[in-house]
Amino acid sequence: MSETRILVVEDEPNIRDIVDVALRFHGFSVTAVATGRDALREFAARRPDLVVLDVMLPDIDGFEVCRRIRFEGVQTPVIFLTARDAVSDTVRGLTMGADDYVTKPFSVEALVARIRAVLRRTSVPDAEERPSGDVLRVADLELDEARWEVRRGGVRVDLSPTEFRLLAFMMEHPGLVLTKRQLLDQVWGYGGSSQVLETYISYLRRKLDPLGPPLIHTQRGVGYALRP
């Protein structure tokens, strides 16, 4: 199996070199650049499997780099690496289409763990690896894990792998209030932030609600339930 290709975009030489060496040590193939323009050029040329992207860059900031990648319809996972940990910056990054974020200062081992978790979460299983069980149904919503398809009222709904896994877990427990911790542990697999979960819940609502009555309900201070 080929090495996982990672593009690291970081303008601070010391951090860039540390991340580069650490990821190579853990078996990844790494390309490291210092600017947003170099990031876009390398992304187009190499199509990496994941991007580690600093927000504060000397030319185009990381938010704009991520926006341009997503504008092309490319779903390559993006992890923001940033000193900006304000809630507004976190939400903006996730809204731009990032899959996770790590704030500075950070542990290299923690970054590697986040990368592995994101790669697991955002990969679509091969057909032979998918479950062959029944189709999950809640009201007019159907999720077929074997075909990796979701339909509502017969209309196909295109979901990212993370959105698919989150919806599948909720449909496996219809009517139950699932805590934020349960959802993060099941779908993200690490001690993630509730902001990440809230953003992905909003993604699902944006795709499902135009097709019928709301199915995802918020239990304030606890979590979410999927029910008619």
PyMOL commands that set and color helices and strands:
alter all, ss='L'
color gray80, all
select helices_A, chain A and resi 13-25+36-46+62-71+87-95+108-122+127-129+161-171+180-188+194-211
alter helices_A, ss='H'
color red, helices_A
select strands_A, chain A and resi 5-9+29-33+50-54+78-82+100-103+136-138+141-144+149-152+155-156+178-179+216-219+223-226
alter strands_A, ss='S'
color yellow, strands_A
deselect
rebuild
show_as cartoon
